[in-house]
Amino acid sequence: MATPLTVLDLVPISSGSTAPQALRNSIDLAKRAEALGYTRFWFAEHHLNPGIA
């Protein structure tokens, strides 16, 4: 029996990047995870943190 794998994404905004780019990066990561057979993709919820989209 296989262990289901999941991804927890904080959607970090890299230095010199923007929130829209961070979101595009997360979408790309979710697509890759799905292609690799991951069963869940979670977004962490953080408020008022300028380094996280």
N, C-alpha and C positions, 0 to 999 in steps of 0.2 A: 504494500500500500504506500503510495507516494504522499509525502508531506506537502500540503498546499503552501505555496509561497506568496507573500504579500510585500508591497512596497509602501513605506511611509515617507511622504515627501513634504518637506518644510517649505518648498518653493523659495529658496534663498535668492536674494538679489546679489549677484557677484559685484565686486568692486568695479566701477565704471560701466555697469549695466543698468537696465531699467526694469521696472515691474512688468511691463508687457513682454519684454524678452525673457524674463524669468518664467512667466506663464507659458510662453511658447516652448521653453526648455522642458517644463514639466509635462506638457502635452506630448512632446517627443519621447520623453522617458516613459510615459504611460503606454504609448504605442509599442515601444520596444519591449516593455515588460509583458504586454499582452502577447506579442509575437513569441516570446520565450516561454509562455505558458503560466505566467503568474496569475493567481486567481483573484486578487484584490489589489486595488490601488487607493491608498488613503491620503488625504490631504490633512496635515496638521493645522489646527486653527490657533493663530496667534494674533493678538490685537495690539495696535499702536507700537509695532516694532518696525523701524525703518529698514531693517535688513532682510525682512521677510515679506513677500508679496501677499 
